[in-house]
């Protein structure tokens, strides 16, 4: 009883609101426009978020703490010979992969000379500044002897060239660790790709070679010069490619990922314009009908204007509060399109159900009472689900600011639908009541006048006048609308046909089967190439790197951050045991081997161990670079301790993928907690992967919980709690199917797809809730009758919004970007699966599942007879017509 009272109370409130807006249409039409102009004007000076890590890496992760510890112990300026390993983020750099179209050996004489020639061209790049030209030598990372540090593979190629020049045959390159002429052992697993080896790891051929050039960025001027050098580096490599067409060169710089991420916005512009044109066209067509008075093409256009004003207002607010634009915002207009269009079409559908002889204010009040309650509840659902996503509980910044922007846009869309679109409905209502043309706003002449006009004129001004329509036929004046006619006369009878139902149920079982098959194959994706434009440096470089350099995992830093008893044989065994199974680049293992070659026991007293380490081992030329990996500390008695050290680990892999690296990271993490030696492991890619799965699923998980909570809470507001049960089951079915088919369509569970799934919850409720509400609340007729009635009442609005939404999505599929490709596939599946449920699954299932619709047969009682009063009117031609029928 309480629910019914609340339901009626809310309907009354919205009815009064509609009457008030209809009384002041000019104010409510102009206020949203002025607010949008004032707030949206600030968006003309929007800022772009340049840090991809800030957007896509989990905000709170152990990897970031580990990175700070690593940088404090081993800063970049004391890791000059370790930059090749990418153990730390080196700042600015240029990187290039050189390979051949014909899988040639890049270590033969011709290609070796070609690569060294490219190296020379790169080092001669000049960046002009007022009064000085900067070259690589001025901005490179310097060695202790003030020379530029270059990749060790360059030294290997130079030695190979000299060996060929002097006809030396004893020079050999081993893989993945080789030795230079100064005796240093260097890792070349990420510099030689597509390697074929002889016995004893001797390299026979290599299909690709990677070179890296590291730059200093110690101040703003240096950083600006380095950024321009990176741009010149890409231009130089491209020119070199044109003059050497037999090789394929893939350049990459520290800014490539950021530029290619933001490139999606630029390449999407003309496709979004096409999408807008298609949506406008479809919206106008969906609101048009042959009757030129009752047709509402302007309302189709003004519905899109309402959505655009809300989006512009939200963008202005985000910009004024310090928010920055990024390419994920491309999804916000499509979130608005799905919700906003359905709300406007539902209001138009309610308008068609009102009586034409009523005043415009009364008709508007009925529209608000009929449609605004469900629209308010679905808007509240959007605000709660996206609001949870915008909260600090969301650990990925891109998802958080997307949800925040969507929340603001949805809120203003709701307010603008109430005000701007409602007042637009009032204006078109007056046009209709005055029998003016819906497009040209001129008075439509009477039929007898039209008979004297040409055929094309009669076609444009076709309208049905009230005096030509009997009272019983008034409700059918809108049946000339194509979609109304299609649903009422054909589709409703067909979908509820007894012979059609088994095929729909069978089709639903097939749907569940394929969805389950995909659901069991869901994988999380943290590959950054999934969010950039296609045919870019990032994609080409990443593809080449995966193809040629996937034999070994990224170099993982193994950092011991406490003073341990390195001289103790049991500690030595523990350290070697922890790193067992990896290719080790370690001062520790090299030192132990060094002692064994000298026939010295590795189990030395502490003083002897450290003295020999400092004064003998690290002074040898082939081991001097290990000084960067050890931190010594002197005590008050001049005793020296090794307070921290590091070694490099590389895992042999068949294919480098995120899941494998994540499992490796978690294994090492668990080991660091239980081991006797305190150590951490780190690689810059861990910042993106660390707790990525939990961080990624958190917004969806929290949104689902909040949606269920709101559905439970709203059970006290709706007239029947069974509505919420059906809505929950429908949402589960739709989301399950979308996730399954999304996986089968090769879409991973990443930031973009999770945001789409959050939207999918709300989109499903938007479209299915009115259908289910009408069906559940229906009394006195059969289930089939109420299914037909629900489709007739709400099906047109659902179909109109679906058609507009789909035609708006199609241009998105053609955008050359992985981000928009993911966006299109997810949104298309959400729209299609929801449409499938609204027009096939629910109409069939509801005909044989609760609630029951028993027809009440009231006993005929002579005392309850009905008296009919007929008031007869006589016109000029003495024709008797029944004008009014009143039941007493």
PyMOL commands that set and color helices and strands:
alter all, ss='L'
color gray80, all
select helices_A, chain A and resi 2-23+25-45+52-56+62-73+76-78+80-85+109-123+136-139+152-165+199-201+220-243+256-267+269-286+297-320+327-353+360-389+397-433+447-450+455-460+466-468+471-476+482-495+498-519+528-531+537-548+569-578+587-597+606-617+621-629+658-674+686-689+692-714+722-744+751-777+783-813+818-845+862-864
alter helices_A, ss='H'
color red, helices_A
select strands_A, chain A and resi 92-100+126-129+132-135+177-179+185-187+192-197+203-215+247-253+556-560+583-586+630-634+640-650+679-682+868-874+880-887
alter strands_A, ss='S'
color yellow, strands_A
deselect
rebuild
show_as cartoon
